[in-house]
Amino acid sequence: MDVVAICSPPREHFRQILAALTAGKRAIFCEKPLATSTEEADLIVSACREAGATLLLGTNHLFDAAWGRAKHHLVALEGRVQAISVTLALPPNDRYHRLVGEGGPLQTARRGRPDLGNPAEAAGVLRQLLTGLAIHDLPAVRDIAPGIDEVVYARIVSPIGYLVGYRAGGVLVQLALTMLPEGPDALWRMSIATSHDRIEVNFPPAFVHAGSAAIRVRSVDGKWTEYPREDEDGYVAEWRLLAALLQGDALVEYDKLLADAQYAIDLADAAAAKVLEGAPH
Protein backbone atom coordinates (compact mmCIF):
# COMPACT_ATOMS: atom_id res chain seq x y z
CA MET A 1 0.00 0.00 0.00
CA ASP A 2 1.35 3.43 -0.98
CA VAL A 3 1.38 6.16 1.65
CA VAL A 4 0.84 9.68 0.33
CA ALA A 5 2.46 12.42 2.40
CA ILE A 6 0.86 15.86 2.01
CA CYS A 7 3.48 18.42 3.03
CA SER A 8 2.42 21.33 0.83
CA PRO A 9 1.09 24.77 1.85
CA PRO A 10 -2.24 24.54 3.74
CA ARG A 11 -4.36 25.86 0.88
CA GLU A 12 -3.35 22.81 -1.22
CA HIS A 13 -4.29 20.11 1.30
CA PHE A 14 -7.96 19.79 0.32
CA ARG A 15 -7.29 19.37 -3.37
CA GLN A 16 -4.34 17.03 -2.92
CA ILE A 17 -6.03 14.71 -0.44
CA LEU A 18 -9.03 14.31 -2.71
CA ALA A 19 -6.69 13.76 -5.67
CA ALA A 20 -4.89 11.01 -3.75
CA LEU A 21 -8.20 9.29 -3.00
CA THR A 22 -9.25 9.58 -6.65
CA ALA A 23 -5.95 7.97 -7.64
CA GLY A 24 -6.80 5.01 -5.44
CA LYS A 25 -4.47 5.80 -2.55
CA ARG A 26 -5.80 4.59 0.77
CA ALA A 27 -3.21 5.85 3.24
CA ILE A 28 -2.67 9.59 3.68
CA PHE A 29 -0.41 11.43 6.09
CA CYS A 30 -1.18 15.15 6.02
CA GLU A 31 0.72 17.93 7.70
CA LYS A 32 -1.36 20.36 9.71
CA PRO A 33 -3.78 21.92 9.10
CA LEU A 34 -6.12 19.37 7.60
CA ALA A 35 -7.96 22.13 5.72
CA THR A 36 -8.50 25.88 5.76
CA SER A 37 -12.30 25.86 5.99
CA THR A 38 -14.87 23.79 7.83
CA GLU A 39 -16.48 22.82 4.52
CA GLU A 40 -13.19 21.44 3.19
CA ALA A 41 -12.45 19.60 6.43
CA ASP A 42 -15.88 17.98 6.43
CA LEU A 43 -15.53 16.88 2.80
CA ILE A 44 -12.05 15.46 3.40
CA VAL A 45 -13.09 13.39 6.41
CA SER A 46 -16.29 12.21 4.72
CA ALA A 47 -14.37 11.14 1.60
CA CYS A 48 -11.71 9.31 3.62
CA ARG A 49 -14.33 7.60 5.77
CA GLU A 50 -16.33 6.49 2.72
CA ALA A 51 -13.19 5.15 1.03
CA GLY A 52 -12.00 3.44 4.20
CA ALA A 53 -8.77 5.38 3.86
CA THR A 54 -6.21 5.72 6.62
CA LEU A 55 -5.84 9.41 7.50
CA LEU A 56 -3.40 10.84 10.02
CA LEU A 57 -2.59 14.47 10.74
CA GLY A 58 1.00 15.42 11.61
CA THR A 59 0.36 17.10 14.96
CA ASN A 60 3.62 15.99 16.56
CA HIS A 61 3.02 17.87 19.84
CA LEU A 62 -0.18 15.90 20.37
CA PHE A 63 1.80 12.65 20.11
CA ASP A 64 4.63 13.80 22.36
CA ALA A 65 5.00 11.52 25.38
CA ALA A 66 5.30 14.56 27.65
CA TRP A 67 1.85 15.76 26.60
CA GLY A 68 0.42 12.34 27.43
CA ARG A 69 2.08 12.56 30.85
CA ALA A 70 0.64 16.04 31.42
CA LYS A 71 -2.89 14.82 30.64
CA HIS A 72 -2.41 11.87 32.97
CA HIS A 73 -1.32 14.28 35.72
CA LEU A 74 -4.43 16.41 35.19
CA VAL A 75 -6.72 13.39 35.42
CA ALA A 76 -4.93 11.86 38.41
CA LEU A 77 -5.04 14.99 40.58
CA GLU A 78 -8.51 16.01 39.39
CA GLY A 79 -7.45 19.64 39.37
CA ARG A 80 -9.76 22.09 37.64
CA VAL A 81 -8.03 23.75 34.69
CA GLN A 82 -8.27 27.51 35.07
CA ALA A 83 -5.94 28.95 32.42
CA ILE A 84 -3.81 27.82 29.50
CA SER A 85 -1.12 29.77 27.72
CA VAL A 86 0.89 28.77 24.67
CA THR A 87 3.92 30.96 24.09
CA LEU A 88 6.05 30.80 20.95
CA ALA A 89 9.27 32.72 20.33
CA LEU A 90 10.56 31.37 17.05
CA PRO A 91 13.60 31.94 14.85
CA PRO A 92 13.10 33.07 11.24
CA ASN A 93 10.95 30.96 8.92
CA ASP A 94 11.01 31.93 5.26
CA ARG A 95 7.45 30.78 4.68
CA TYR A 96 6.01 33.24 7.18
CA HIS A 97 8.35 36.08 6.31
CA ARG A 98 7.15 35.71 2.71
CA LEU A 99 3.58 35.79 4.00
CA VAL A 100 3.98 39.39 5.17
CA GLY A 101 6.80 40.44 2.83
CA GLU A 102 7.31 41.37 -0.78
CA GLY A 103 5.72 38.84 -3.10
CA GLY A 104 3.85 37.09 -0.30
CA PRO A 105 0.38 35.65 -0.83
CA LEU A 106 -1.18 38.57 1.02
CA GLN A 107 0.41 41.29 -1.09
CA THR A 108 -2.10 43.79 -2.44
CA ALA A 109 -2.49 45.72 -5.67
CA ARG A 110 -1.75 48.95 -3.81
CA ARG A 111 1.48 47.88 -2.15
CA GLY A 112 4.03 45.09 -2.07
CA ARG A 113 3.18 43.90 1.42
CA PRO A 114 0.03 43.82 3.54
CA ASP A 115 -0.74 46.86 5.66
CA LEU A 116 -1.04 45.41 9.15
CA GLY A 117 -2.70 48.65 10.22
CA ASN A 118 -5.58 47.78 7.91
CA PRO A 119 -7.99 45.52 9.85
CA ALA A 120 -8.96 43.47 6.78
CA GLU A 121 -5.36 42.71 5.85
CA ALA A 122 -4.31 42.12 9.47
CA ALA A 123 -7.22 39.70 9.91
CA GLY A 124 -6.09 37.73 6.86
CA VAL A 125 -2.52 37.45 8.13
CA LEU A 126 -3.72 36.49 11.62
CA ARG A 127 -5.95 33.75 10.26
CA GLN A 128 -3.08 32.21 8.30
CA LEU A 129 -0.70 32.37 11.26
CA LEU A 130 -3.23 30.67 13.54
CA THR A 131 -4.02 27.88 11.08
CA GLY A 132 -0.33 27.45 10.27
CA LEU A 133 1.41 27.82 13.65
CA ALA A 134 -1.08 27.79 16.52
CA ILE A 135 -2.48 24.62 14.96
CA HIS A 136 0.47 22.69 16.45
CA ASP A 137 -1.08 22.89 19.91
CA LEU A 138 -4.79 23.52 19.39
CA PRO A 139 -5.73 19.80 19.36
CA ALA A 140 -4.02 19.46 22.76
CA VAL A 141 -5.73 22.62 24.03
CA ARG A 142 -9.09 21.26 22.83
CA ASP A 143 -8.50 18.15 24.93
CA ILE A 144 -8.75 20.20 28.11
CA ALA A 145 -10.62 23.32 26.97
CA PRO A 146 -13.21 22.17 24.42
CA GLY A 147 -15.43 24.74 22.81
CA ILE A 148 -14.77 28.41 22.08
CA ASP A 149 -17.20 30.66 23.88
CA GLU A 150 -15.70 34.07 23.12
CA VAL A 151 -12.57 35.60 21.65
CA VAL A 152 -11.78 38.37 24.12
CA TYR A 153 -8.90 39.97 22.19
CA ALA A 154 -6.98 39.31 19.01
CA ARG A 155 -4.26 41.35 17.41
CA ILE A 156 -1.45 40.92 14.95
CA VAL A 157 2.04 41.91 16.09
CA SER A 158 4.60 43.29 13.63
CA PRO A 159 6.68 42.00 11.96
CA ILE A 160 5.29 38.51 12.55
CA GLY A 161 3.32 37.59 15.62
CA TYR A 162 -0.04 37.52 17.33
CA LEU A 163 -1.74 37.77 20.68
CA VAL A 164 -5.09 36.03 21.05
CA GLY A 165 -7.14 35.40 24.16
CA TYR A 166 -10.38 33.46 24.39
CA ARG A 167 -12.71 31.77 26.86
CA ALA A 168 -13.54 28.08 26.70
CA GLY A 169 -16.01 27.30 29.44
CA GLY A 170 -14.35 28.34 32.67
CA VAL A 171 -10.87 28.28 31.10
CA LEU A 172 -8.97 31.33 29.90
CA VAL A 173 -6.68 30.58 26.95
CA GLN A 174 -3.92 32.86 25.64
CA LEU A 175 -1.88 32.26 22.49
CA ALA A 176 1.20 34.41 21.90
CA LEU A 177 3.74 34.32 19.09
CA THR A 178 6.73 36.39 18.11
CA MET A 179 9.00 35.65 15.15
CA LEU A 180 11.82 38.03 14.33
CA PRO A 181 14.19 38.07 11.33
CA GLU A 182 17.08 37.83 13.80
CA GLY A 183 15.13 35.83 16.34
CA PRO A 184 16.34 33.85 19.34
CA ASP A 185 16.56 30.11 19.80
CA ALA A 186 13.13 28.57 19.73
CA LEU A 187 10.89 28.68 22.79
CA TRP A 188 7.66 26.70 22.55
CA ARG A 189 5.91 26.42 25.90
CA MET A 190 2.47 25.39 27.06
CA SER A 191 1.52 26.33 30.62
CA ILE A 192 -1.57 24.99 32.36
CA ALA A 193 -2.75 26.52 35.63
CA THR A 194 -5.09 24.37 37.69
CA SER A 195 -6.72 24.70 41.07
CA HIS A 196 -3.87 22.55 42.45
CA ASP A 197 -0.70 23.45 40.57
CA ARG A 198 0.92 24.68 37.37
CA ILE A 199 2.17 22.43 34.61
CA GLU A 200 4.79 23.57 32.09
CA VAL A 201 5.46 21.65 28.89
CA ASN A 202 8.50 22.89 26.96
CA PHE A 203 8.55 21.43 23.48
CA PRO A 204 11.86 20.86 21.67
CA PRO A 205 12.78 22.83 18.52
CA ALA A 206 10.85 21.91 15.39
CA PHE A 207 12.20 19.65 12.64
CA VAL A 208 14.74 17.82 14.82
CA HIS A 209 14.75 14.53 16.71
CA ALA A 210 15.54 15.87 20.16
CA GLY A 211 13.47 13.61 22.36
CA SER A 212 10.20 14.46 24.04
CA ALA A 213 9.18 17.76 25.53
CA ALA A 214 10.34 18.62 29.05
CA ILE A 215 7.61 18.76 31.67
CA ARG A 216 7.67 20.16 35.18
CA VAL A 217 5.00 20.84 37.77
CA ARG A 218 4.89 23.60 40.39
CA SER A 219 2.86 22.64 43.45
CA VAL A 220 0.97 25.04 45.71
CA ASP A 221 3.95 25.19 48.08
CA GLY A 222 6.17 26.54 45.30
CA LYS A 223 8.19 23.38 44.74
CA TRP A 224 9.00 22.27 41.21
CA THR A 225 8.99 18.63 40.15
CA GLU A 226 10.71 17.80 36.87
CA TYR A 227 9.86 14.63 34.98
CA PRO A 228 12.43 12.71 32.91
CA ARG A 229 12.28 13.17 29.16
CA GLU A 230 11.65 10.32 26.75
CA ASP A 231 14.11 9.47 23.99
CA GLU A 232 11.33 9.28 21.41
CA ASP A 233 9.90 12.54 20.09
CA GLY A 234 6.46 13.30 18.73
CA TYR A 235 7.58 12.94 15.13
CA VAL A 236 8.59 9.31 15.68
CA ALA A 237 5.44 8.63 17.72
CA GLU A 238 3.10 9.88 14.99
CA TRP A 239 4.78 7.69 12.38
CA ARG A 240 4.56 4.70 14.72
CA LEU A 241 0.84 5.34 14.96
CA LEU A 242 0.60 5.50 11.18
CA ALA A 243 2.27 2.08 11.00
CA ALA A 244 -0.20 0.74 13.57
CA LEU A 245 -3.11 2.13 11.56
CA LEU A 246 -1.84 0.47 8.39
CA GLN A 247 -1.41 -2.84 10.19
CA GLY A 248 -4.92 -2.67 11.63
CA ASP A 249 -3.68 -2.36 15.19
CA ALA A 250 -5.36 1.03 15.67
CA LEU A 251 -8.48 2.75 14.36
CA VAL A 252 -8.63 5.99 12.39
CA GLU A 253 -10.29 8.60 14.61
CA TYR A 254 -12.23 10.39 11.89
CA ASP A 255 -14.49 12.24 14.32
CA LYS A 256 -11.56 13.53 16.36
CA LEU A 257 -9.67 14.65 13.25
CA LEU A 258 -12.71 16.59 12.10
CA ALA A 259 -13.38 18.11 15.52
CA ASP A 260 -9.75 19.21 15.88
CA ALA A 261 -9.83 20.82 12.43
CA GLN A 262 -13.11 22.60 13.12
CA TYR A 263 -11.85 23.90 16.48
CA ALA A 264 -8.79 25.50 14.87
CA ILE A 265 -10.75 26.96 11.97
CA ASP A 266 -13.47 28.31 14.27
CA LEU A 267 -10.83 30.00 16.42
CA ALA A 268 -9.06 31.48 13.40
CA ASP A 269 -12.35 32.80 12.01
CA ALA A 270 -13.42 34.26 15.37
CA ALA A 271 -10.02 35.89 15.94
CA ALA A 272 -10.07 37.38 12.43
CA ALA A 273 -13.59 38.70 13.08
CA LYS A 274 -12.36 40.31 16.30
CA VAL A 275 -9.67 42.16 14.36
CA LEU A 276 -12.27 43.25 11.79
CA GLU A 277 -14.32 44.88 14.54
CA GLY A 278 -11.85 47.72 14.29
CA ALA A 279 -12.57 48.21 10.59
CA PRO A 280 -14.39 51.42 9.60
CA HIS A 281 -18.07 50.94 8.66
Secondary structure, DSSP 8 states (H G I E B T S, - for coil): ---EEE-S-GGGHHHHHHHHHHTT--EEEEES-S-SSHHHHHHHHHHHHHHT-EEEEE-TTTT-HHHHHHHHHHHHHT--EEEEEEEEEE---HHHHHHTSTT-TT--SSSSS--TTSHHHHHHHHHHHHHHTGGGTHHHHHHHS-S--EEEEEEE-SSEEEEEEEEETTEEEEEEEEE-TT--S-EEEEEEEESS-EEEEE---TTS---S-EEEEE-TTS-EEEE---SS-HHHHHHHHHHHHHTTSS---HHHHHHHHHHHHHHHHHHHHHHHTTS--
